Amino acid sequence: MMSQPVLLDRDKMKRAHRRREIFASYLFIAPYLVLLLMFGVFPVCYALGLSFTDAIEGGFYGLNNYASAIQDFRVPRAARNVGGYVVIWVLLTIVGVTVVTLMLDAINKRAANVLRTVFFLPGAVTSSAVVVLWLFLLDPTVSPFQGLYHLFGWENRINVLSGVGFAGVFAVMAFFAHSGGWIVVLSGAVAGLPGEVIEAARIDGANRWQLATRIKVPMLWRTIVLMGILAVASGLQIFVEPQLMSLVGPSAAQPDWSINQLAYQYAFAVGDFGVSAALSTVVLAISITIALLLIFCTKFYHTN
Amino acid sequence: MSMNTAKLSRLKPGQFVIYACLAFFVCFYGIPLLWLGIASTRSQQSLLTESPFALGSLSTFLQTWTNISSYNDFKLMSWVWNSVIYSVGGVGLSLVAAIPAGYVLGVYNFPGRKLILVLTLIAMITPSSAMVLPIFLEMNLIGLNNSYLGLILATGFFPFGVYLAYIYYATSMPRAILESAQIDGCSRIGLFFHIALPLAKPIVALIAFFSFLANWSNYFLALVLLSDDRLYSLPVGLTSLISSSGALNSGMAGNTIPIKLPEAIMASIFITLPVMLIFLISQRFVRSGTLAGAEKG
């Protein structure tokens, strides 16, 4: 009889304590939560809503914004451009980064460390500066690679651009800046491989080539796939590289090369936020789908 | 003996291929950087007519510097300061938001935790450029575009930093300490300031590193949000400098603005140098695999 109220009291205290704990948790996470809602959740919902709105006259517009985006002849062309670029850029990243990493693993450790730093440093040349740098590198009159261009008979920048193709040029620019970071990441994964397996294979007579292709690559496969998927996601967003082609004059300018550029143009040159929002929504939907697949269909990211 | 020589001769072609291949990549990554450094000492004339690695002179370098600093009241320097403001603001805000959030997500369980984690992962994997136009449309709605505050707030949202802090606290915060502190009646706030925050030093450096890189090199968002050239960040300023002077456009060679090839090169170095210094300083920890663990998740 006596113990009942005490128990209730303890229960109540426990619940009150739990409530205080939840409150404290939210107190801590509040600044981040505000930013997450403001720059994650809200813009996505707002762009989605705007894509169904007539941004010029106002009011519900149904799928008209999407229809006018598809009817714009530049949109399918931009989609093909971006598709071609993504294929080149992803293949370049997967093959280039894997080959370089495995080769660095096969040479003297100290030399490998120096080389990794050399490969990593171009990552410092970022955003607009990397495009400006490459506009110089692509110009046969000033480029340190001019000997190579002369071999192909390219006399000016336009020759080089049309010779290599825009998608290829943009892929090389992106590879120059971003591959070094991935080489460091993949080298970390190589260093984490179990030494006894590799030693056993070596004792069994595997040569370097077999060691790399039959033992190391299969064990690194997960990291390589992750790198490929993230490269696809970022490649679809290409904007800066084609946008800055206009710096060298109208003959090389590519103002409507990628989907993101068209979304930008619709907002800034045309002033039609509805079509811009529709294009952004499509691009975002692809990115978010990739993210969801990565989170729920693979074991790359844990949420527990 | 004979086996040894056989082994050597078998390995040699393989080794040769490796060294040749690595030499190719050293050229690919190294030559542009080397050229960029040397080119800032050369004159327009030298860049266009002499061999690509001809050395310039100190006086040419100083002349280029004078041209840049006298052009438009040294506007480039105000862009440098803007970039510093945006970066420091963005890094600061992302740290203030990410450390406590990562701590709570990593150590406690509360309703809504899983949802916040999933949203954070989605936001982290979605490339930031996919969000640029939606954020612009939102900023346009609430009137925060074209301001320091708008860009800083937008870049302060750094889900990758939250993820790093979350992984760090979930894996390296000693459970025993947490439990004993709770038994001793230490509150969650006390626990954070007495134990979690002092433990956070390595993760603060890592988050600041990545956040700074993202902010300093931010081009697309800054281009879209900032229309007043007094507010430009350095990467946006660089392109506006080049396009308004036509420095890279041989069709506009006749103009009198003193911004030409050497000036464009020096301005690019302005963007590159701070990041390169940070890379070289943080080389050890970047190489030590911290980065590997971080990006792999």
Interface residues (C-beta under 8 A of the other chain):
Chain A: E21 I22 A24 S25 Y26 L27 F28 I29 P31 Y32 L33 L35 L36 M38 F39 G40 V41 F42 P43 V44 Y46 A47 L50 V99 V100 M103 L104 A106 I107 N113 L115 R116 T117 V118 F119 F120 L121 P122 G123 A124 V125 T126 S127 S128 A129 V132 L133 W134 L135 F136 L137 T141 V142 S143 P144 F145 Q146 F176 G180 G181 V184 V185 L186 S187 G188 A189 A191 G192 N207 R208 W209 T223 L226 L230 A233 S234 L236 Q237 F239 V240 L244 S246 L247 V248 G249 P250 S251 N260 A263 Y264 A267 F268 F273 S276 A277 L279 S280 V283 L284 S287 I288 I290 A291 L292 L294 I295 F300 Y301 H302 T303
Chain B: R10 L11 G14 I18 Y19 C21 L22 F25 V26 F28 Y29 G30 I31 P32 L33 L34 W35 L36 A39 L47 L48 P52 F53 L93 V96 A97 A98 P100 A101 Y103 V104 L105 Y108 F110 P111 R113 K114 I116 L117 V118 L119 T120 L121 I122 A123 M124 I125 T126 P127 S129 A130 M131 V132 L133 P134 I135 F136 L137 E138 N140 L141 L153 A154 G156 F157 P159 V162 S187 R188 I189 F192 L213 W216 S217 N218 Y219 F220 V224 P235 V236 L238 T239 I242 S243 G246 L248 N249 S250 G251 M252 L261 A264 I265 S268 I271 T272 L273 V275 M276 I278 F279 L280 Q283 V286 R287 G289 L291 A292 G293 E295 K296 G297
